[in-house]
Amino acid sequence: MAGKKVHKNAQPSPRRTELEEEGAAQLRRLGDKLNFQQKLLNLITKFFCSGT
């Protein structure tokens, strides 16, 4: 009975790492954009909807 084959490439390939880093960078940019839009909306709301 043969044992299980051990994969020599246990670590992710450099290409996959580059793709993951690019994806993470795009998500950060998207998050920054949404955060800016929310802050702008909050500022506009503060001016036009003064609660009294």
All heavy atoms as a GROMACS GRO file, in nm:
protein
  413
    1MET      N    1   0.085  -0.119   0.000
    1MET     CA    2   0.000   0.000   0.000
    1MET      C    3   0.089   0.125   0.000
    1MET      O    4   0.177   0.139   0.083
    1MET     CB    5  -0.090  -0.001   0.124
    1MET     CG    6  -0.182   0.116   0.124
    1MET     SD    7  -0.325   0.117   0.231
    1MET     CE    8  -0.285   0.040   0.378
    2ALA      N    9   0.064   0.213  -0.093
    2ALA     CA   10   0.144   0.334  -0.107
    2ALA      C   11   0.093   0.442  -0.012
    2ALA      O   12  -0.027   0.452   0.015
    2ALA     CB   13   0.140   0.384  -0.249
    3GLY      N   14   0.186   0.521   0.042
    3GLY     CA   15   0.149   0.631   0.130
    3GLY      C   16   0.101   0.751   0.050
    3GLY      O   17   0.107   0.754  -0.073
    4LYS      N   18   0.052   0.853   0.121
    4LYS     CA   19   0.006   0.975   0.053
    4LYS      C   20   0.125   1.051  -0.003
    4LYS      O   21   0.232   1.053   0.056
    4LYS     CB   22  -0.069   1.065   0.150
    4LYS     CG   23  -0.201   1.011   0.193
    4LYS     CD   24  -0.273   1.112   0.280
    4LYS     CE   25  -0.410   1.062   0.320
    4LYS     NZ   26  -0.481   1.159   0.402
    5LYS      N   27   0.103   1.113  -0.116
    5LYS     CA   28   0.208   1.195  -0.176
    5LYS      C   29   0.219   1.327  -0.101
    5LYS      O   30   0.119   1.389  -0.068
    5LYS     CB   31   0.178   1.222  -0.324
    5LYS     CG   32   0.186   1.098  -0.410
    5LYS     CD   33   0.163   1.134  -0.555
    5LYS     CE   34   0.172   1.011  -0.642
    5LYS     NZ   35   0.147   1.043  -0.783
    6VAL      N   36   0.338   1.367  -0.076
    6VAL     CA   37   0.362   1.494  -0.009
    6VAL      C   38   0.390   1.598  -0.116
    6VAL      O   39   0.474   1.577  -0.203
    6VAL     CB   40   0.481   1.484   0.089
    6VAL    CG1   41   0.509   1.619   0.152
    6VAL    CG2   42   0.454   1.379   0.194
    7HIS      N   43   0.319   1.709  -0.110
    7HIS     CA   44   0.340   1.816  -0.208
    7HIS      C   45   0.466   1.894  -0.171
    7HIS      O   46   0.483   1.936  -0.057
    7HIS     CB   47   0.220   1.910  -0.212
    7HIS     CG   48   0.096   1.845  -0.263
    7HIS    ND1   49   0.078   1.810  -0.394
    7HIS    CD2   50  -0.017   1.806  -0.198
    7HIS    CE1   51  -0.040   1.754  -0.410
    7HIS    NE2   52  -0.101   1.750  -0.291
    8LYS      N   53   0.553   1.909  -0.266
    8LYS     CA   54   0.676   1.983  -0.241
    8LYS      C   55   0.649   2.133  -0.230
    8LYS      O   56   0.718   2.204  -0.159
    8LYS     CB   57   0.777   1.956  -0.352
    8LYS     CG   58   0.829   1.815  -0.350
    8LYS     CD   59   0.933   1.794  -0.458
    8LYS     CE   60   0.982   1.651  -0.457
    8LYS     NZ   61   1.080   1.627  -0.563
    9ASN      N   62   0.549   2.180  -0.300
    9ASN     CA   63   0.518   2.323  -0.299
    9ASN      C   64   0.411   2.351  -0.194
    9ASN      O   65   0.297   2.375  -0.225
    9ASN     CB   66   0.471   2.369  -0.437
    9ASN     CG   67   0.578   2.355  -0.542
    9ASN    OD1   68   0.695   2.357  -0.509
    9ASN    ND2   69   0.539   2.338  -0.666
   10ALA      N   70   0.448   2.348  -0.069
   10ALA     CA   71   0.352   2.370   0.039
   10ALA      C   72   0.317   2.518   0.052
   10ALA      O   73   0.209   2.553   0.095
   10ALA     CB   74   0.408   2.318   0.170
   11GLN      N   75   0.408   2.606   0.014
   11GLN     CA   76   0.382   2.749   0.025
   11GLN      C   77   0.315   2.798  -0.103
   11GLN      O   78   0.336   2.743  -0.210
   11GLN     CB   79   0.511   2.825   0.047
   11GLN     CG   80   0.576   2.794   0.181
   11GLN     CD   81   0.700   2.878   0.204
   11GLN    OE1   82   0.736   2.959   0.119
   11GLN    NE2   83   0.763   2.859   0.317
   12PRO      N   84   0.232   2.904  -0.092
   12PRO     CA   85   0.167   2.956  -0.213
   12PRO      C   86   0.269   3.011  -0.312
   12PRO      O   87   0.375   3.058  -0.275
   12PRO     CB   88   0.077   3.068  -0.161
   12PRO     CG   89   0.129   3.102  -0.027
   12PRO     CD   90   0.198   2.980   0.026
   13SER      N   91   0.233   3.003  -0.438
   13SER     CA   92   0.324   3.052  -0.541
   13SER      C   93   0.333   3.205  -0.535
   13SER      O   94   0.240   3.270  -0.488
   13SER     CB   95   0.274   3.008  -0.678
   13SER     OG   96   0.152   3.072  -0.707
   14PRO      N   97   0.443   3.263  -0.581
   14PRO     CA   98   0.457   3.410  -0.577
   14PRO      C   99   0.347   3.480  -0.657
   14PRO      O  100   0.302   3.587  -0.619
   14PRO     CB  101   0.593   3.434  -0.641
   14PRO     CG  102   0.666   3.306  -0.626
   14PRO     CD  103   0.563   3.198  -0.625
   15ARG      N  104   0.300   3.419  -0.765
   15ARG     CA  105   0.197   3.482  -0.846
   15ARG      C  106   0.068   3.496  -0.766
   15ARG      O  107   0.002   3.599  -0.770
   15ARG     CB  108   0.173   3.399  -0.973
   15ARG     CG  109   0.068   3.454  -1.063
   15ARG     CD  110   0.114   3.585  -1.128
   15ARG     NE  111   0.006   3.639  -1.208
   15ARG     CZ  112  -0.031   3.763  -1.208
   15ARG    NH1  113   0.034   3.852  -1.136
   15ARG    NH2  114  -0.130   3.805  -1.283
   16ARG      N  115   0.032   3.393  -0.693
   16ARG     CA  116  -0.090   3.399  -0.612
   16ARG      C  117  -0.076   3.506  -0.504
   16ARG      O  118  -0.169   3.578  -0.476
   16ARG     CB  119  -0.117   3.263  -0.550
   16ARG     CG  120  -0.244   3.261  -0.468
   16ARG     CD  121  -0.274   3.122  -0.416
   16ARG     NE  122  -0.384   3.127  -0.323
   16ARG     CZ  123  -0.506   3.084  -0.350
   16ARG    NH1  124  -0.530   3.030  -0.467
   16ARG    NH2  125  -0.601   3.093  -0.262
   17THR      N  126   0.039   3.517  -0.444
   17THR     CA  127   0.062   3.618  -0.342
   17THR      C  128   0.045   3.758  -0.401
   17THR      O  129  -0.015   3.845  -0.338
   17THR     CB  130   0.202   3.602  -0.281
   17THR    OG1  131   0.213   3.470  -0.229
   17THR    CG2  132   0.225   3.701  -0.170
   18GLU      N  133   0.096   3.780  -0.521
   18GLU     CA  134   0.081   3.910  -0.587
   18GLU      C  135  -0.067   3.940  -0.611
   18GLU      O  136  -0.111   4.053  -0.590
   18GLU     CB  137   0.156   3.911  -0.719
   18GLU     CG  138   0.307   3.909  -0.705
   18GLU     CD  139   0.376   3.894  -0.839
   18GLU    OE1  140   0.310   3.907  -0.943
   18GLU    OE2  141   0.499   3.870  -0.839
   19LEU      N  142  -0.142   3.840  -0.654
   19LEU     CA  143  -0.284   3.860  -0.677
   19LEU      C  144  -0.357   3.892  -0.547
   19LEU      O  145  -0.444   3.979  -0.544
   19LEU     CB  146  -0.347   3.736  -0.742
   19LEU     CG  147  -0.307   3.709  -0.886
   19LEU    CD1  148  -0.364   3.576  -0.933
   19LEU    CD2  149  -0.353   3.822  -0.976
   20GLU      N  150  -0.321   3.823  -0.441
   20GLU     CA  151  -0.384   3.849  -0.311
   20GLU      C  152  -0.352   3.990  -0.263
   20GLU      O  153  -0.440   4.060  -0.211
   20GLU     CB  154  -0.337   3.747  -0.209
   20GLU     CG  155  -0.392   3.608  -0.233
   20GLU     CD  156  -0.331   3.504  -0.142
   20GLU    OE1  157  -0.231   3.534  -0.074
   20GLU    OE2  158  -0.383   3.391  -0.141
   21GLU      N  159  -0.228   4.033  -0.281
   21GLU     CA  160  -0.190   4.168  -0.240
   21GLU      C  161  -0.265   4.273  -0.320
   21GLU      O  162  -0.310   4.374  -0.266
   21GLU     CB  163  -0.040   4.187  -0.253
   21GLU     CG  164   0.040   4.110  -0.150
   21GLU     CD  165   0.190   4.122  -0.171
   21GLU    OE1  166   0.232   4.195  -0.264
   21GLU    OE2  167   0.264   4.058  -0.095
   22GLU      N  168  -0.279   4.250  -0.451
   22GLU     CA  169  -0.351   4.346  -0.535
   22GLU      C  170  -0.498   4.351  -0.495
   22GLU      O  171  -0.558   4.458  -0.488
   22GLU     CB  172  -0.337   4.308  -0.683
   22GLU     CG  173  -0.409   4.401  -0.777
   22GLU     CD  174  -0.361   4.545  -0.771
   22GLU    OE1  175  -0.243   4.568  -0.740
   22GLU    OE2  176  -0.442   4.635  -0.798
   23GLY      N  177  -0.556   4.235  -0.467
   23GLY     CA  178  -0.697   4.231  -0.423
   23GLY      C  179  -0.715   4.304  -0.292
   23GLY      O  180  -0.813   4.378  -0.274
   24ALA      N  181  -0.622   4.285  -0.199
   24ALA     CA  182  -0.631   4.354  -0.070
   24ALA      C  183  -0.618   4.504  -0.088
   24ALA      O  184  -0.689   4.582  -0.024
   24ALA     CB  185  -0.522   4.302   0.024
   25ALA      N  186  -0.529   4.546  -0.178
   25ALA     CA  187  -0.512   4.690  -0.204
   25ALA      C  188  -0.638   4.749  -0.264
   25ALA      O  189  -0.680   4.860  -0.227
   25ALA     CB  190  -0.393   4.712  -0.297
   26GLN      N  191  -0.703   4.676  -0.354
   26GLN     CA  192  -0.827   4.725  -0.414
   26GLN      C  193  -0.937   4.735  -0.310
   26GLN      O  194  -1.015   4.832  -0.310
   26GLN     CB  195  -0.870   4.634  -0.529
   26GLN     CG  196  -0.783   4.648  -0.651
   26GLN     CD  197  -0.826   4.555  -0.764
   26GLN    OE1  198  -0.920   4.480  -0.752
   26GLN    NE2  199  -0.753   4.561  -0.874
   27LEU      N  200  -0.945   4.639  -0.220
   27LEU     CA  201  -1.046   4.644  -0.114
   27LEU      C  202  -1.021   4.762  -0.021
   27LEU      O  203  -1.115   4.827   0.024
   27LEU     CB  204  -1.046   4.514  -0.035
   27LEU     CG  205  -1.109   4.394  -0.104
   27LEU    CD1  206  -1.090   4.269  -0.021
   27LEU    CD2  207  -1.256   4.418  -0.133
   28ARG      N  208  -0.893   4.790   0.009
   28ARG     CA  209  -0.862   4.906   0.093
   28ARG      C  210  -0.904   5.035   0.025
   28ARG      O  211  -0.961   5.125   0.088
   28ARG     CB  212  -0.712   4.910   0.125
   28ARG     CG  213  -0.673   4.822   0.241
   28ARG     CD  214  -0.533   4.852   0.289
   28ARG     NE  215  -0.433   4.832   0.184
   28ARG     CZ  216  -0.372   4.717   0.160
   28ARG    NH1  217  -0.401   4.612   0.231
   28ARG    NH2  218  -0.283   4.707   0.062
   29ARG      N  219  -0.875   5.046  -0.106
   29ARG     CA  220  -0.914   5.167  -0.180
   29ARG      C  221  -1.066   5.184  -0.181
   29ARG      O  222  -1.118   5.294  -0.163
   29ARG     CB  223  -0.860   5.164  -0.322
   29ARG     CG  224  -0.712   5.192  -0.331
   29ARG     CD  225  -0.667   5.215  -0.474
   29ARG     NE  226  -0.677   5.096  -0.556
   29ARG     CZ  227  -0.580   5.009  -0.577
   29ARG    NH1  228  -0.462   5.027  -0.520
   29ARG    NH2  229  -0.598   4.903  -0.653
   30LEU      N  230  -1.136   5.074  -0.200
   30LEU     CA  231  -1.282   5.078  -0.199
   30LEU      C  232  -1.333   5.119  -0.062
   30LEU      O  233  -1.424   5.202  -0.049
   30LEU     CB  234  -1.339   4.941  -0.238
   30LEU     CG  235  -1.491   4.929  -0.239
   30LEU    CD1  236  -1.553   5.024  -0.340
   30LEU    CD2  237  -1.532   4.786  -0.268
   31GLY      N  238  -1.275   5.063   0.042
   31GLY     CA  239  -1.314   5.099   0.179
   31GLY      C  240  -1.286   5.245   0.208
   31GLY      O  241  -1.367   5.313   0.272
   32ASP      N  242  -1.172   5.296   0.163
   32ASP     CA  243  -1.139   5.437   0.183
   32ASP      C  244  -1.240   5.526   0.112
   32ASP      O  245  -1.284   5.628   0.166
   32ASP     CB  246  -0.999   5.468   0.132
   32ASP     CG  247  -0.890   5.405   0.217
   32ASP    OD1  248  -0.920   5.364   0.331
   32ASP    OD2  249  -0.775   5.397   0.168
   33LYS      N  250  -1.279   5.488  -0.009
   33LYS     CA  251  -1.376   5.566  -0.086
   33LYS      C  252  -1.511   5.568  -0.016
   33LYS      O  253  -1.574   5.673  -0.002
   33LYS     CB  254  -1.389   5.507  -0.227
   33LYS     CG  255  -1.485   5.584  -0.316
   33LYS     CD  256  -1.491   5.522  -0.454
   33LYS     CE  257  -1.590   5.596  -0.542
   33LYS     NZ  258  -1.601   5.536  -0.674
   34LEU      N  259  -1.555   5.452   0.031
   34LEU     CA  260  -1.684   5.446   0.100
   34LEU      C  261  -1.680   5.522   0.232
   34LEU      O  262  -1.778   5.587   0.270
   34LEU     CB  263  -1.724   5.300   0.124
   34LEU     CG  264  -1.758   5.219  -0.002
   34LEU    CD1  265  -1.784   5.075   0.035
   34LEU    CD2  266  -1.877   5.279  -0.074
   35ASN      N  267  -1.567   5.516   0.302
   35ASN     CA  268  -1.552   5.589   0.427
   35ASN      C  269  -1.560   5.739   0.402
   35ASN      O  270  -1.626   5.812   0.476
   35ASN     CB  271  -1.419   5.552   0.493
   35ASN     CG  272  -1.405   5.612   0.631
   35ASN    OD1  273  -1.502   5.626   0.704
   35ASN    ND2  274  -1.283   5.647   0.667
   36PHE      N  275  -1.495   5.786   0.296
   36PHE     CA  276  -1.499   5.929   0.262
   36PHE      C  277  -1.642   5.971   0.228
   36PHE      O  278  -1.689   6.076   0.273
   36PHE     CB  279  -1.407   5.959   0.144
   36PHE     CG  280  -1.420   6.099   0.092
   36PHE    CD1  281  -1.366   6.205   0.164
   36PHE    CD2  282  -1.487   6.126  -0.026
   36PHE    CE1  283  -1.379   6.335   0.119
   36PHE    CE2  284  -1.501   6.256  -0.072
   36PHE     CZ  285  -1.446   6.361   0.001
   37GLN      N  286  -1.713   5.888   0.150
   37GLN     CA  287  -1.850   5.922   0.113
   37GLN      C  288  -1.939   5.929   0.237
   37GLN      O  289  -2.023   6.018   0.249
   37GLN     CB  290  -1.906   5.819   0.015
   37GLN     CG  291  -1.844   5.828  -0.123
   37GLN     CD  292  -1.890   5.717  -0.217
   37GLN    OE1  293  -1.949   5.619  -0.174
   37GLN    NE2  294  -1.860   5.733  -0.344
   38GLN      N  295  -1.920   5.838   0.332
   38GLN     CA  296  -2.000   5.839   0.454
   38GLN      C  297  -1.970   5.963   0.537
   38GLN      O  298  -2.061   6.026   0.592
   38GLN     CB  299  -1.974   5.713   0.536
   38GLN     CG  300  -2.064   5.701   0.657
   38GLN     CD  301  -2.210   5.691   0.620
   38GLN    OE1  302  -2.247   5.613   0.535
   38GLN    NE2  303  -2.294   5.772   0.682
   39LYS      N  304  -1.843   6.000   0.547
   39LYS     CA  305  -1.806   6.120   0.623
   39LYS      C  306  -1.866   6.245   0.558
   39LYS      O  307  -1.916   6.335   0.629
   39LYS     CB  308  -1.654   6.134   0.632
   39LYS     CG  309  -1.593   6.038   0.730
   39LYS     CD  310  -1.444   6.061   0.742
   39LYS     CE  311  -1.383   5.971   0.847
   39LYS     NZ  312  -1.242   5.996   0.869
   40LEU      N  313  -1.863   6.252   0.426
   40LEU     CA  314  -1.921   6.365   0.355
   40LEU      C  315  -2.071   6.372   0.377
   40LEU      O  316  -2.127   6.479   0.403
   40LEU     CB  317  -1.889   6.354   0.205
   40LEU     CG  318  -1.932   6.471   0.117
   40LEU    CD1  319  -1.864   6.600   0.161
   40LEU    CD2  320  -1.900   6.441  -0.028
   41LEU      N  321  -2.138   6.257   0.370
   41LEU     CA  322  -2.282   6.252   0.394
   41LEU      C  323  -2.315   6.296   0.536
   41LEU      O  324  -2.411   6.371   0.558
   41LEU     CB  325  -2.333   6.110   0.368
   41LEU     CG  326  -2.483   6.088   0.385
   41LEU    CD1  327  -2.562   6.172   0.286
   41LEU    CD2  328  -2.516   5.942   0.367
   42ASN      N  329  -2.235   6.253   0.632
   42ASN     CA  330  -2.258   6.294   0.772
   42ASN      C  331  -2.241   6.444   0.788
   42ASN      O  332  -2.318   6.507   0.862
   42ASN     CB  333  -2.161   6.220   0.865
   42ASN     CG  334  -2.193   6.073   0.878
   42ASN    OD1  335  -2.301   6.028   0.840
   42ASN    ND2  336  -2.098   5.998   0.928
   43LEU      N  337  -2.144   6.503   0.721
   43LEU     CA  338  -2.121   6.647   0.730
   43LEU      C  339  -2.239   6.724   0.669
   43LEU      O  340  -2.289   6.820   0.728
   43LEU     CB  341  -1.992   6.683   0.657
   43LEU     CG  342  -1.951   6.830   0.660
   43LEU    CD1  343  -1.919   6.872   0.803
   43LEU    CD2  344  -1.832   6.853   0.570
   44ILE      N  345  -2.286   6.681   0.554
   44ILE     CA  346  -2.400   6.745   0.489
   44ILE      C  347  -2.524   6.733   0.576
   44ILE      O  348  -2.600   6.829   0.594
   44ILE     CB  349  -2.423   6.685   0.349
   44ILE    CG1  350  -2.308   6.722   0.256
   44ILE    CG2  351  -2.557   6.731   0.291
   44ILE    CD1  352  -2.308   6.649   0.124
   45THR      N  353  -2.543   6.615   0.636
   45THR     CA  354  -2.659   6.594   0.721
   45THR      C  355  -2.653   6.685   0.843
   45THR      O  356  -2.755   6.737   0.887
   45THR     CB  357  -2.665   6.445   0.765
   45THR    OG1  358  -2.668   6.363   0.649
   45THR    CG2  359  -2.787   6.418   0.849
   46LYS      N  360  -2.533   6.703   0.896
   46LYS     CA  361  -2.518   6.789   1.015
   46LYS      C  362  -2.561   6.932   0.982
   46LYS      O  363  -2.626   6.999   1.063
   46LYS     CB  364  -2.373   6.789   1.061
   46LYS     CG  365  -2.350   6.868   1.188
   46LYS     CD  366  -2.203   6.881   1.220
   46LYS     CE  367  -2.152   6.758   1.287
   46LYS     NZ  368  -2.014   6.776   1.336
   47PHE      N  369  -2.529   6.982   0.862
   47PHE     CA  370  -2.565   7.118   0.824
   47PHE      C  371  -2.714   7.134   0.801
   47PHE      O  372  -2.775   7.232   0.841
   47PHE     CB  373  -2.489   7.162   0.699
   47PHE     CG  374  -2.347   7.201   0.726
   47PHE    CD1  375  -2.244   7.142   0.654
   47PHE    CD2  376  -2.315   7.295   0.822
   47PHE    CE1  377  -2.112   7.176   0.677
   47PHE    CE2  378  -2.184   7.328   0.846
   47PHE     CZ  379  -2.082   7.270   0.774
   48PHE      N  380  -2.775   7.037   0.732
   48PHE     CA  381  -2.915   7.053   0.690
   48PHE      C  382  -3.017   6.998   0.788
   48PHE      O  383  -3.134   7.032   0.780
   48PHE     CB  384  -2.936   6.991   0.552
   48PHE     CG  385  -2.869   7.067   0.442
   48PHE    CD1  386  -2.755   7.019   0.382
   48PHE    CD2  387  -2.918   7.192   0.401
   48PHE    CE1  388  -2.692   7.089   0.280
   48PHE    CE2  389  -2.856   7.263   0.300
   48PHE     CZ  390  -2.741   7.212   0.240
   49CYS      N  391  -2.975   6.914   0.878
   49CYS     CA  392  -3.070   6.853   0.972
   49CYS      C  393  -3.028   6.882   1.115
   49CYS      O  394  -2.999   6.790   1.192
   49CYS     CB  395  -3.076   6.701   0.949
   49CYS     SG  396  -3.132   6.655   0.785
   50SER      N  397  -3.024   7.009   1.149
   50SER     CA  398  -2.987   7.042   1.286
   50SER      C  399  -3.104   7.002   1.376
   50SER      O  400  -3.217   7.041   1.357
   50SER     CB  401  -2.958   7.192   1.300
   50SER     OG  402  -3.071   7.267   1.261
   51GLY      N  403  -3.076   6.921   1.474
   51GLY     CA  404  -3.182   6.866   1.559
   51GLY      C  405  -3.218   6.960   1.674
   51GLY      O  406  -3.152   6.965   1.775
   52THR      N  407  -3.329   7.032   1.657
   52THR     CA  408  -3.382   7.115   1.765
   52THR      C  409  -3.532   7.103   1.771
   52THR      O  410  -3.598   7.064   1.682
   52THR     CB  411  -3.348   7.265   1.748
   52THR    OG1  412  -3.382   7.306   1.616
   52THR    CG2  413  -3.203   7.289   1.778
   0.00000   0.00000   0.00000
